[in-house]
Amino acid sequence: MNEGVEKIKAVLAAAFSLHMTYDKAKADGKIDVADLGLIIDPVMKLPPAVQAVTDGSALKELKDLTSEEREALHTWAKGAYDIADDKLEATIESALGLGLHLAQFLGKALG
């Protein structure tokens, strides 16, 4: 995978990190003040993700996505993040795959 997908990865990492933090926080059956430390990782991932969206660099990467980059992103996401609910994880992985295919198609169709 080349540098052409780093902005997309930043956006995905922020989203997945937020969900995984939620999973960890509710693991004991409640979300409370003791879980505040968990929020540090997702908060640190937000600035580069927001920047990639607001400056359009993530969209540019999506438009230029190759088949190899699409597959590498999908593989990276499946390996890097583990969501406690296996059914939800499978749904997210399918949606991500579909979204990456759609982005690649639109990037080519709209030039």
C-alpha positions as CSV (number, residue, x, y, z in Angstrom):
1,M,0.0,0.0,0.0
2,N,1.5,3.4,-0.9
3,E,1.0,6.8,0.6
4,G,-2.1,7.2,-1.5
5,V,-4.4,5.9,1.3
6,E,-3.0,7.4,4.5
7,K,-5.8,10.0,4.7
8,I,-8.5,7.4,4.2
9,K,-6.8,5.3,6.9
10,A,-6.9,8.3,9.3
11,V,-10.6,8.7,8.8
12,L,-11.3,5.0,9.3
13,A,-9.0,4.8,12.3
14,A,-10.8,7.6,14.0
15,A,-14.2,6.0,13.4
16,F,-13.2,2.5,14.4
17,S,-11.3,3.8,17.5
18,L,-14.5,5.5,18.7
19,H,-16.5,2.4,18.4
20,M,-13.9,0.2,20.0
21,T,-13.7,2.7,22.9
22,Y,-17.4,2.3,23.4
23,D,-17.1,-1.5,23.4
24,K,-14.3,-1.4,26.0
25,A,-16.3,1.1,28.2
26,K,-19.4,-1.0,28.2
27,A,-17.6,-4.3,28.8
28,D,-18.4,-4.1,32.6
29,G,-22.0,-3.3,31.9
30,K,-21.9,0.4,32.5
31,I,-20.2,3.5,31.2
32,D,-18.9,5.9,33.9
33,V,-16.1,8.2,34.9
34,A,-13.7,5.3,35.2
35,D,-13.9,4.9,31.4
36,L,-12.6,8.5,30.7
37,G,-9.1,7.2,30.1
38,L,-10.3,5.2,27.2
39,I,-11.3,8.3,25.2
40,I,-7.7,9.5,24.8
41,D,-6.9,7.2,21.8
42,P,-9.9,8.2,19.7
43,V,-9.5,11.9,20.6
44,M,-5.9,11.8,19.4
45,K,-7.1,10.3,16.1
46,L,-9.7,12.9,15.4
47,P,-7.6,15.9,14.3
48,P,-5.9,14.2,11.4
49,A,-9.2,12.6,10.4
50,V,-11.1,15.9,10.5
51,Q,-8.2,17.6,8.6
52,A,-8.3,14.9,5.9
53,V,-12.1,15.4,5.5
54,T,-12.1,19.2,5.6
55,D,-9.2,19.7,3.2
56,G,-10.6,17.2,0.8
57,S,-7.5,15.0,0.8
58,A,-9.4,11.8,1.9
59,L,-11.9,12.4,-0.9
60,K,-9.1,12.8,-3.4
61,E,-7.6,9.5,-2.3
62,L,-10.9,7.8,-2.6
63,K,-11.3,9.1,-6.2
64,D,-7.8,7.8,-7.1
65,L,-8.2,4.4,-5.3
66,T,-6.8,1.5,-7.2
67,S,-8.0,-2.1,-6.8
68,E,-4.8,-3.0,-4.9
69,E,-5.3,0.0,-2.5
70,R,-8.9,-0.9,-2.0
71,E,-8.1,-4.5,-1.0
72,A,-5.2,-3.4,1.2
73,L,-7.4,-0.9,3.0
74,H,-10.1,-3.6,3.6
75,T,-7.5,-6.1,4.8
76,W,-5.9,-3.4,7.1
77,A,-9.3,-2.5,8.6
78,K,-10.3,-6.1,9.2
79,G,-6.9,-6.9,10.9
80,A,-6.5,-3.6,12.9
81,Y,-9.9,-3.4,14.6
82,D,-11.9,-6.0,16.4
83,I,-15.4,-5.2,17.4
84,A,-16.9,-7.2,20.2
85,D,-20.2,-7.9,18.4
86,D,-19.2,-10.3,15.6
87,K,-22.4,-9.8,13.7
88,L,-21.9,-6.0,13.8
89,E,-18.3,-6.5,12.8
90,A,-19.2,-8.6,9.8
91,T,-21.8,-5.9,8.8
92,I,-19.2,-3.1,9.1
93,E,-16.6,-5.1,7.1
94,S,-19.2,-5.7,4.4
95,A,-20.2,-2.1,4.3
96,L,-16.6,-1.0,4.2
97,G,-15.9,-3.3,1.3
98,L,-19.0,-2.0,-0.5
99,G,-18.1,1.6,0.2
100,L,-14.6,1.2,-1.1
101,H,-15.9,-0.5,-4.3
102,L,-18.4,2.4,-4.7
103,A,-15.7,5.0,-4.1
104,Q,-13.4,3.4,-6.7
105,F,-16.3,3.2,-9.2
106,L,-17.4,6.8,-8.7
107,G,-13.8,8.0,-8.9
108,K,-13.4,6.4,-12.3
109,A,-16.9,7.3,-13.5
110,L,-16.7,11.0,-12.5
111,G,-13.0,11.3,-13.3
